[in-house]
Amino acid sequence: MKVEAYIHSLGGSDHHQHVLGEAEILERIGDNLYLAAYNGVRYTAIFNIFVGRYFVDDVYGVQGTK
């Protein structure tokens, strides 16, 4: 499913700033751990219940190409 998610690398140099981008959630792979696709690459993601959004880690969570 396509979602608006917070993308780690889009935050800029101010680590407290979060920027939304479009990602695709491919599957659940663990407890609050998801496989997401962003720009043709697969990454890990989590869902934050407090803000109701996914957070895609496109910096440290690389899982391969889509």
C-alpha positions in Angstrom: 0.0 0.0 0.0 1.2 3.5 -0.8 1.5 5.8 2.2 2.9 9.2 3.1 5.8 8.3 5.4 8.6 10.1 7.2 11.8 9.5 5.2 15.0 9.5 7.2 17.2 11.1 4.6 14.8 13.9 3.9 15.2 15.4 7.3 18.2 17.5 6.4 20.9 18.5 8.8 18.5 19.3 11.6 17.7 15.8 13.0 14.6 17.1 14.7 13.0 18.0 11.4 10.9 15.3 9.7 9.8 15.4 6.1 7.1 13.4 4.4 7.5 11.4 1.2 5.6 8.7 -0.6 6.7 5.1 0.1 5.1 1.7 -0.4 4.7 -0.7 2.5 5.4 -4.1 1.1 5.0 -6.4 4.1 5.2 -6.8 7.8 8.5 -8.6 8.7 8.4 -8.4 12.5 6.9 -6.8 15.6 6.4 -3.2 14.3 8.9 -3.8 11.6 8.0 -3.5 7.9 9.6 -3.8 4.5 9.1 -0.6 2.6 10.0 0.6 -0.9 11.2 4.2 -1.6 12.7 5.3 -4.9 13.0 1.7 -6.1 14.9 0.4 -3.1 13.7 -1.7 -0.2 14.2 -0.4 3.4 13.1 -1.2 6.9 10.3 0.9 8.4 8.4 1.2 11.7 4.9 2.5 12.4 4.6 5.2 15.1 1.2 4.9 16.7 1.4 8.3 18.3 1.7 10.2 15.0 -0.1 7.6 12.9 2.8 7.5 10.3 5.4 5.1 9.1 9.1 6.0 9.4 11.2 4.7 6.6 15.0 4.3 7.3 16.6 4.9 4.0 19.9 5.6 5.6 20.7 2.6 7.8 17.8 0.2 6.8 18.8 -0.8 3.2 17.4 -4.2 2.3 18.1 -4.3 -1.5 16.4 -3.2 -4.7 12.8 -3.6 -5.5 
